[in-house]
């Protein structure tokens, strides 16, 4: 290892964030208090959605969306195999079936042209993912969903702040979800959010996040099956403070993406900078470069090992979901989704956070260059 380690991601916590959390700790109202309502109102205002429901994680947000839409045992939901596993697992929680559809090579998002051939009488929804901050083709997806009378769920857990035509990520479908894990654009430590313009989805999510209790009912009156998916006032206070800084975070991350592009351009024969999506104001989640076609997974894994040996945080974003052990047991295997597999075997996620300096980006890219010369 040479120099100081550079982690793959790190949260950007300021003094105002710390003060906001401390104030809640001093208040004695740590959960289901005023900070919860304030955070939801702030998130609704930020995204332009009518309703926002704070929950314990992006995964729980997806799960409650599935339940609110009445998706259950034997139902099918079309989704992408190029994502974090929660976007498919949320269906399994309700004994529904993920139906994977391959992705577009330019955006890494689900390919609308391949969706209709996957729709069956059991299809109840499309759950598409805004991967890495890129936006799926929601206009086309919406047309397909309307044509077939099925729901549209937007997994924007990686894309808070991205927008197209002035419309914010998370607001294109029947409901959208965000996540606030420490590697996201903003964080509440752990946490998530559902946004929607449908009152029925908001009512269902608010009830089921709190053990099946309606807010107006007695504490021990349970109307339906529910879960402990609450987000504490401590986390909501941090979320309010962090949300105020989103323009700063987005600006910093775009600058860092530009630095990476400049540093990686001379290596274009071997590794390509993360692409920019035309027409989208990208809120970068991670920075994923791609080895060129002359290199395969063996070379990618060697490069990752070289980076880690020099204290550089990195990863392969994402291993295909259909090749995860859980989904192999359901009959999936190599060759099922060739675009996903081809892209996934060459991805290199490099250190990325709003705290990264120009010197650190240059240091990372020097080690990338050294590793490529060894391939």
HELIX and SHEET records of a PDB file:
HELIX    1   1 UNK A   15  UNK A   27  1                                  13    
HELIX    2   2 UNK A   34  UNK A   47  1                                  14    
HELIX    3   3 UNK A   58  UNK A   68  1                                  11    
HELIX    4   4 UNK A   86  UNK A   92  1                                   7    
HELIX    5   5 UNK A  112  UNK A  114  5                                   3    
HELIX    6   6 UNK A  116  UNK A  118  5                                   3    
HELIX    7   7 UNK A  131  UNK A  133  5                                   3    
HELIX    8   8 UNK A  138  UNK A  148  1                                  11    
HELIX    9   9 UNK A  199  UNK A  208  1                                  10    
HELIX   10  10 UNK A  233  UNK A  244  1                                  12    
HELIX   11  11 UNK A  246  UNK A  264  1                                  19    
HELIX   12  12 UNK A  265  UNK A  267  5                                   3    
HELIX   13  13 UNK A  297  UNK A  309  1                                  13    
HELIX   14  14 UNK A  321  UNK A  323  5                                   3    
HELIX   15  15 UNK A  325  UNK A  328  1                                   4    
HELIX   16  16 UNK A  338  UNK A  344  1                                   7    
HELIX   17  17 UNK A  358  UNK A  373  1                                  16    
SHEET    1   A 7 UNK A  51  UNK A  55  0                                        
SHEET    2   A 7 UNK A 192  UNK A 196 -1                                        
SHEET    3   A 7 UNK A 175  UNK A 179 -1                                        
SHEET    4   A 7 UNK A 151  UNK A 155  1                                        
SHEET    5   A 7 UNK A 123  UNK A 129  1                                        
SHEET    6   A 7 UNK A  76  UNK A  80  1                                        
SHEET    7   A 7 UNK A  97  UNK A 101  1                                        
SHEET    1   B 2 UNK A 163  UNK A 164  0                                        
SHEET    2   B 2 UNK A 167  UNK A 168 -1                                        
SHEET    1   C 3 UNK A 271  UNK A 272  0                                        
SHEET    2   C 3 UNK A 287  UNK A 291 -1                                        
SHEET    3   C 3 UNK A 347  UNK A 350 -1                                        
END                                                                             
